[in-house]
Amino acid sequence: MSPTGDWLATTHRGELGVFLWANKLLHQRAFLKPIDRDAVAVPRLRLLTAAPEKPDIEDIGTIDIGDEPEYKSPDQISAELITLSDQPTSRWLNLLHLDVVKRRNKPKTPFTVPKSAPFFLPTIPSLELEFDLEKDKDGDDTTKMLIPEDLTTLTAFGKKLSACQTEENYVKCIEKLKTLSPAAIEAEVVSMAPDAGGTVEVMKQFLLLIDAMLKSNKDFELAQSYLSLFLKTHAPFISQNRDLRNVLETVEATAAVSWTRLQNLLLYNICVVKALKDM
C-alpha cells in the first residue's frame, strides 16, 4: 500500500504481473446505492458426481499406486531467454584473476629442491670393486633424433575442437570444458597459440564455439568468462592476424545483440520497480 493509502498493489497466484487498486472516492465522485438482492447472480456450482467405489480395507495392500515421476527442469525454458549454466561460480568467476589467486596461494617459504639421488655405475663381477667403463663404448652410434614434420602439440581438447564442423560437435566441446578446472581451462586456452604448440585454426574454432554459445542463449556467463580469458591471453596475436580479427568481429556482433536485449529488459524492470516503490 502506498504511504497515502490511495493505491494498493497486489499479486495473485497463477496471474502474471502486479495489480493496482485505487479508491474511486479519492479521485472522482461516486454515488453509492444499495444492492438489489434479486439482481445478485446465483453462483454456479459444479454438480456432484457419483463417488467411485472405495476398495475394501483388506485389499489396500495390493493397490498399485505406481512410481510418481520426478519433475526435471528443462535445460532451457525458451530459446529467446538467456539461460545461465548450473556450474558453481568457482569454475568461471576467477578465470581472469588466476594469476592473483596463484600469487596469494604461493607458499611464503621458498621451495627447496631435494638433493639428487645417488647414481650407480655398472660394475664388473669380481672380488674387488671395479667399474665397467667399456659398456658405454659398445653403444650404437647410429641413433638419430627423429624430428616430426608437424611441430604442433595439440591437446585432446584442441584436437576435438579443430575437428568441429556441426553444432553438435560444439556442444560436446562445451560439455568437456565444463568438466575442467579453472587452471585446466587456462592451460587449454594458452596452448592454442602457435608458439605454444597450437594453430590459428584452433583459435578460430574456439571463437566460433563462443559464437555458438551466445547464439544459443545457453551458458551465458560461461561464454562471457571464456571469451574474456581468450582475449586477455591472445590479444596481441589477434591484433596481428586478419582472419582472427574477422571472426572476432562476428562474435562481437553476436554478443552485442545479447547484451542489448538483456540491458533493455533490466532497465525496464528497474523502472517498473522504481515506479511501484514511489507510489
C-alpha positions as CSV (number, residue, x, y, z in Angstrom):
1,M,0.0,0.0,0.0
2,S,1.2,3.5,-0.8
3,P,2.1,5.8,2.1
4,T,-1.0,7.9,1.5
5,G,-3.3,4.9,1.3
6,D,-4.8,5.7,-2.1
7,W,-3.1,2.9,-4.0
8,L,-2.8,-0.8,-3.3
9,A,-0.5,-3.2,-5.2
10,T,-1.3,-6.9,-5.1
11,T,0.0,-10.1,-6.7
12,H,-2.2,-13.2,-7.2
13,R,-1.4,-16.8,-7.6
14,G,-1.5,-18.0,-11.2
15,E,-1.5,-14.5,-12.5
16,L,1.3,-12.6,-14.3
17,G,2.1,-9.1,-13.3
18,V,1.2,-6.7,-10.4
19,F,-2.4,-5.4,-9.9
20,L,-3.0,-1.8,-8.9
21,W,-6.2,-1.0,-6.9
22,A,-7.5,2.6,-6.3
23,N,-10.3,4.0,-4.3
24,K,-12.6,5.9,-6.7
25,L,-13.8,8.1,-3.8
26,L,-10.4,9.8,-3.7
27,H,-10.3,10.7,-7.4
28,Q,-13.9,11.3,-8.5
29,R,-17.5,11.4,-7.3
30,A,-19.1,8.0,-6.7
31,F,-22.8,7.6,-5.9
32,L,-23.5,4.7,-3.6
33,K,-26.7,2.8,-3.8
34,P,-28.0,-0.3,-2.1
35,I,-27.6,-3.6,-3.9
36,D,-30.7,-5.3,-5.2
37,R,-30.9,-8.7,-3.7
38,D,-32.9,-10.0,-6.7
39,A,-30.2,-8.8,-9.1
40,V,-27.4,-10.8,-7.4
41,A,-26.3,-13.6,-9.7
42,V,-26.5,-17.0,-8.1
43,P,-23.1,-18.6,-8.2
44,R,-22.9,-21.6,-10.5
45,L,-21.9,-24.7,-8.6
46,R,-20.5,-27.8,-10.1
47,L,-22.9,-30.7,-9.9
48,L,-21.9,-33.6,-7.7
49,T,-20.6,-36.7,-9.3
50,A,-21.0,-40.2,-8.2
51,A,-18.2,-41.2,-5.9
52,P,-16.1,-44.1,-7.0
53,E,-16.4,-47.3,-5.2
54,K,-13.9,-47.5,-2.3
55,P,-11.8,-50.6,-2.2
56,D,-12.1,-52.9,0.7
57,I,-9.8,-52.4,3.6
58,E,-8.4,-55.9,3.2
59,D,-7.3,-55.1,-0.4
60,I,-5.5,-51.8,0.3
61,G,-2.1,-53.6,0.5
62,T,-2.5,-54.8,-3.1
63,I,-3.3,-51.5,-4.7
64,D,-0.6,-50.5,-7.2
65,I,0.0,-46.7,-6.8
66,G,2.9,-46.6,-9.3
67,D,6.1,-44.6,-9.3
68,E,5.4,-40.9,-9.4
69,P,7.8,-39.4,-12.0
70,E,10.2,-36.7,-10.5
71,Y,10.0,-33.3,-12.1
72,K,13.1,-32.4,-14.0
73,S,13.6,-28.8,-15.0
74,P,14.4,-28.3,-18.7
75,D,17.8,-27.1,-19.8
76,Q,16.2,-24.1,-21.4
77,I,12.7,-22.8,-20.9
78,S,12.7,-20.8,-24.1
79,A,15.3,-20.2,-26.9
80,E,14.6,-16.4,-26.6
81,L,15.6,-16.3,-22.9
82,I,19.2,-16.1,-21.7
83,T,19.9,-19.2,-19.6
84,L,22.7,-19.5,-17.1
85,S,24.6,-22.7,-16.5
86,D,24.5,-24.8,-13.4
87,Q,28.2,-24.5,-12.8
88,P,29.5,-23.2,-9.5
89,T,31.0,-19.7,-9.5
90,S,34.4,-21.1,-8.5
91,R,34.6,-22.7,-12.0
92,W,34.3,-19.4,-14.0
93,L,34.3,-16.4,-11.8
94,N,38.1,-16.2,-11.2
95,L,39.3,-17.2,-14.7
96,L,40.6,-13.6,-15.3
97,H,42.3,-13.5,-11.9
98,L,44.1,-16.8,-11.7
99,D,47.4,-15.1,-11.6
100,V,46.3,-13.2,-8.5
101,V,45.0,-16.4,-6.9
102,K,48.3,-18.2,-7.6
103,R,50.3,-15.3,-6.0
104,R,48.1,-15.4,-2.9
105,N,48.4,-19.2,-2.6
106,K,52.1,-19.1,-3.1
107,P,53.9,-20.5,-0.1
108,K,55.8,-18.0,2.0
109,T,58.8,-20.2,2.4
110,P,60.8,-20.9,-0.8
111,F,60.5,-24.4,-2.2
112,T,63.7,-26.4,-1.6
113,V,64.9,-28.7,-4.2
114,P,65.7,-32.2,-2.7
115,K,69.2,-33.4,-3.2
116,S,69.8,-35.5,-6.2
117,A,69.7,-39.2,-5.6
118,P,73.0,-41.1,-5.9
119,F,73.6,-42.7,-9.3
120,F,75.1,-46.2,-9.8
121,L,77.7,-47.1,-12.3
122,P,77.9,-50.5,-13.8
123,T,80.4,-52.8,-12.1
124,I,82.3,-55.9,-13.1
125,P,81.5,-59.1,-11.0
126,S,84.7,-59.7,-9.1
127,L,86.1,-59.7,-5.6
128,E,87.3,-56.1,-6.0
129,L,85.0,-53.2,-6.8
130,E,85.7,-52.3,-10.4
131,F,83.5,-50.1,-12.7
132,D,82.6,-51.3,-16.2
133,L,83.6,-48.3,-18.3
134,E,83.6,-50.2,-21.5
135,K,79.8,-50.6,-21.5
136,D,79.1,-47.2,-22.9
137,K,81.6,-47.6,-25.7
138,D,79.7,-50.5,-27.1
139,G,76.6,-48.4,-27.7
140,D,75.1,-47.9,-31.1
141,D,76.3,-44.7,-32.7
142,T,73.7,-44.8,-35.4
143,T,70.9,-43.4,-33.2
144,K,69.3,-40.4,-34.8
145,M,66.9,-37.8,-33.4
146,L,63.5,-38.0,-35.1
147,I,62.0,-34.6,-35.6
148,P,58.3,-34.7,-36.6
149,E,57.3,-32.7,-39.6
150,D,54.3,-31.2,-37.7
151,L,55.5,-29.2,-34.7
152,T,52.0,-28.7,-33.3
153,T,51.3,-30.4,-30.0
154,L,47.6,-30.0,-29.7
155,T,45.9,-31.3,-26.5
156,A,43.0,-33.8,-26.7
157,F,40.6,-30.9,-26.4
158,G,42.4,-29.0,-29.1
159,K,42.2,-31.9,-31.5
160,K,38.5,-32.3,-30.8
161,L,37.9,-28.6,-31.2
162,S,39.8,-28.4,-34.5
163,A,37.5,-31.2,-35.9
164,C,34.3,-29.4,-35.1
165,Q,32.0,-28.9,-38.1
166,T,28.5,-29.0,-36.7
167,E,26.6,-27.6,-33.8
168,E,26.5,-31.0,-32.1
169,N,30.3,-31.1,-32.1
170,Y,30.5,-27.7,-30.4
171,V,28.1,-28.9,-27.7
172,K,30.4,-31.8,-26.9
173,C,33.3,-29.4,-26.6
174,I,31.3,-27.2,-24.3
175,E,30.4,-30.1,-22.1
176,K,34.1,-31.0,-22.0
177,L,35.1,-27.5,-20.8
178,K,32.5,-27.7,-18.0
179,T,34.3,-30.7,-16.5
180,L,37.7,-28.9,-16.4
181,S,39.1,-26.9,-13.5
182,P,39.9,-23.2,-13.9
183,A,43.6,-24.0,-14.1
184,A,43.0,-26.6,-16.8
185,I,40.8,-24.2,-18.8
186,E,43.5,-21.6,-18.7
187,A,46.1,-24.2,-19.8
188,E,43.9,-25.2,-22.8
189,V,43.5,-21.6,-23.8
190,V,47.2,-20.8,-23.6
191,S,48.1,-23.9,-25.6
192,M,46.0,-22.7,-28.5
193,A,48.7,-20.1,-29.6
194,P,51.0,-21.2,-32.4
195,D,54.1,-20.5,-30.3
196,A,52.7,-22.9,-27.6
197,G,52.0,-25.8,-29.9
198,G,48.6,-24.7,-31.2
199,T,47.4,-23.3,-34.5
200,V,45.5,-20.3,-35.8
201,E,42.7,-22.7,-36.9
202,V,42.2,-23.9,-33.4
203,M,41.9,-20.3,-32.2
204,K,39.3,-19.6,-34.9
205,Q,37.4,-22.7,-33.8
206,F,37.4,-21.5,-30.2
207,L,35.9,-18.2,-31.3
208,L,33.3,-19.9,-33.3
209,L,32.5,-22.1,-30.2
210,I,31.9,-18.9,-28.2
211,D,29.7,-17.5,-31.0
212,A,27.6,-20.7,-31.0
213,M,27.2,-20.4,-27.2
214,L,26.0,-16.8,-27.5
215,K,23.5,-17.6,-30.3
216,S,22.0,-20.5,-28.4
217,N,21.5,-18.2,-25.3
218,K,22.8,-21.1,-23.1
219,D,25.6,-20.9,-20.5
220,F,25.7,-17.2,-20.9
221,E,28.1,-16.4,-18.1
222,L,30.5,-19.2,-19.2
223,A,30.6,-17.8,-22.7
224,Q,31.5,-14.3,-21.3
225,S,34.1,-15.7,-19.0
226,Y,35.8,-17.9,-21.6
227,L,35.8,-15.1,-24.2
228,S,37.4,-12.7,-21.6
229,L,40.1,-15.2,-20.8
230,F,40.8,-15.8,-24.5
231,L,41.1,-12.1,-25.3
232,K,43.3,-11.5,-22.3
233,T,45.7,-14.3,-23.3
234,H,45.9,-13.8,-27.1
235,A,45.0,-10.1,-27.6
236,P,48.4,-9.1,-29.1
237,F,48.4,-12.1,-31.5
238,I,44.8,-11.5,-32.6
239,S,45.5,-7.9,-33.4
240,Q,48.2,-9.0,-35.9
241,N,46.1,-11.7,-37.6
242,R,43.4,-10.6,-40.1
243,D,41.5,-13.9,-40.0
244,L,41.1,-13.9,-36.3
245,R,40.0,-10.3,-36.3
246,N,37.3,-11.1,-38.8
247,V,36.0,-13.9,-36.7
248,L,36.2,-11.8,-33.6
249,E,34.0,-9.1,-35.2
250,T,31.3,-11.7,-35.8
251,V,31.5,-12.7,-32.1
252,E,31.3,-9.1,-31.1
253,A,28.2,-8.5,-33.1
254,T,26.5,-11.6,-31.6
255,A,27.5,-10.5,-28.1
256,A,26.2,-7.0,-28.7
257,V,22.8,-8.4,-29.6
258,S,22.6,-10.5,-26.4
259,W,23.8,-7.7,-24.2
260,T,21.4,-5.1,-25.7
261,R,18.4,-7.3,-25.2
262,L,19.4,-8.1,-21.7
263,Q,20.2,-4.4,-20.9
264,N,16.8,-3.3,-22.2
265,L,14.9,-5.8,-20.1
266,L,16.9,-5.0,-17.0
267,L,16.3,-1.2,-17.4
268,Y,12.6,-1.8,-18.0
269,N,12.2,-3.9,-14.8
270,I,14.2,-1.4,-12.8
271,C,11.9,1.4,-14.0
272,V,8.8,-0.6,-13.1
273,V,10.0,-1.5,-9.6
274,K,11.0,2.2,-9.0
275,A,7.6,3.4,-10.1
276,L,5.9,0.9,-7.8
277,K,8.2,1.9,-5.0
278,D,7.4,5.6,-5.4
279,M,3.7,5.2,-5.3
